[in-house]
Amino acid sequence: MVRSLLVMLLSAGAWAQTAPQPVEGEWVARDFTFKSGEKLPELRLHYVTLGAPARDAAGHVRNAVLIMHGTGGSGRSLLVAQFAGELFGPGQPLDATRYFIILPDAIGHGQSSKPSDGLRMKFPHYDYDDMVRADYLLIHDGLKIDHLRLVMGTSMGAMHTWVWGETYPDFMDALMPLAAAPVAIAGRNRMFRAMVIQAIRNDPDWKNGEYAKPPVNGLIAAQYAMWMMRSSPLQLHQANPTRQQADAAVAALRESAVGTDANDLLYAFESSTDYDPSSRLGQIKAPLFAINSADDVVNPPELGILEREIQRVPHGRYILIPTSGETRGHGTHSRAVVWKNYLLDLLRQSEPRA
């Protein structure tokens, strides 16, 4: 599998021949208790790393970078040209010959423990606090790292970044949430998520999670909502300028929906229900750059949320990227070419003193 990941990256033009190979790993958190009170005797946490940890004279790792993926993704989903190919190569902002990059699969995602492993709706109900604590245990207890040079994430991973900053304020030098607001999910954002949840739960074939065949109609409706939630009107129009092209794109989207496990998707969206880091923003100590794009309908700038909330972050800065041919709506979070210069600024500003 390691070899297949390297081939994928090289074929995408994301890496030079000398780039470090991605390495897959797995660690088990034993007797993990969730906020709900539910427990798993073994919580499997899968991850990918690039580069190697560099320890100082006292044995502490000083070059570790944690990057967290979005809803429905995985650590491997970040190993693509538009993200890894702009960040991890030689001379790039997070050059993997200098940094130890950790890309975990969150609870319920990728190859970490999830409902589709067999428990289905008997799987413990997790939230963002559980997911962040699991990643902390993976890094601290599993990888034996007690400090991070940088914590960053995209979409759901960006919301986890906010939670990291206030839950473990002394654990990192810098924070960079990409496409997320540090407030309870409400309004259109919550309505999109409710559409996904209700589409699955209201499909008769879902059968309270004990389905013999996928609840296809619910998954298709959920996929439609997610697509509109994450898309950019400008890019959709440019890519589908005719009625025929637009109809064909929707048909292709319909076909792609059936490959998703309904319970995994349901849990992933329900995990955001009680997210609200707003009351503890003042506890964040590290420099933080919050980056959003103007065409992101998940976090529309006209609401003025980040302008207001960033004032409560002691070393916070809000950066709004204007809509352009390079932005992709909510998906701009993975277009590193658009924002990587801000990442360089953050790394310079947060450079630890000798």
CORDA-V533368 format. One record per backbone hydrogen bond with DSSP energy under -1.0 kcal/mol. CO is the residue of the C=O (numbers start at 1). NH is the residue of the N-H. If there is no record, write none. Layout:
# CORDA-V533368
CO & NH
CO & NH
This chain:
# CORDA-V533368
1 & 5
2 & 6
3 & 7
4 & 8
5 & 9
6 & 10
7 & 11
8 & 12
9 & 14
10 & 13
16 & 19
23 & 49
25 & 47
27 & 45
29 & 43
32 & 40
34 & 37
38 & 34
40 & 32
41 & 31
43 & 29
44 & 113
45 & 27
46 & 105
47 & 25
48 & 103
49 & 23
50 & 101
54 & 62
56 & 59
60 & 56
63 & 100
64 & 149
64 & 150
65 & 102
66 & 152
68 & 154
70 & 73
75 & 78
76 & 79
78 & 80
80 & 83
80 & 84
80 & 85
82 & 336
83 & 86
83 & 87
84 & 88
87 & 94
88 & 96
89 & 92
92 & 95
95 & 98
95 & 99
100 & 65
101 & 50
102 & 67
103 & 48
106 & 109
109 & 112
113 & 108
114 & 117
115 & 118
115 & 120
119 & 122
120 & 123
127 & 131
128 & 132
129 & 133
130 & 134
131 & 135
132 & 136
133 & 137
134 & 138
135 & 139
136 & 140
137 & 141
137 & 142
138 & 143
139 & 145
148 & 173
150 & 66
151 & 176
152 & 68
153 & 178
154 & 157
155 & 159
156 & 160
157 & 161
158 & 162
159 & 163
160 & 164
161 & 165
162 & 166
163 & 167
164 & 168
168 & 171
171 & 148
174 & 151
175 & 289
176 & 153
177 & 291
178 & 155
181 & 183
186 & 190
187 & 191
188 & 192
189 & 193
190 & 194
191 & 195
192 & 196
193 & 197
194 & 198
195 & 199
196 & 200
197 & 201
198 & 202
200 & 203
203 & 206
206 & 209
207 & 210
214 & 216
215 & 219
216 & 220
217 & 221
218 & 222
219 & 223
220 & 224
221 & 225
222 & 226
223 & 227
224 & 228
225 & 229
226 & 230
227 & 231
230 & 331
232 & 236
233 & 237
234 & 238
235 & 239
236 & 240
242 & 246
243 & 247
244 & 248
245 & 249
246 & 250
247 & 251
248 & 252
249 & 253
250 & 254
251 & 255
252 & 256
256 & 259
257 & 260
261 & 265
262 & 266
263 & 267
264 & 268
265 & 269
266 & 270
267 & 271
269 & 272
270 & 273
271 & 128
272 & 275
277 & 280
280 & 283
281 & 284
287 & 175
288 & 317
290 & 319
291 & 179
292 & 321
293 & 296
300 & 303
301 & 304
304 & 308
305 & 309
306 & 310
309 & 312
310 & 313
313 & 316
315 & 288
317 & 290
319 & 292
321 & 294
328 & 331
329 & 332
330 & 333
331 & 334
332 & 335
334 & 336
335 & 338
336 & 340
339 & 343
340 & 344
341 & 345
342 & 346
343 & 347
344 & 348
345 & 349
346 & 350
348 & 351
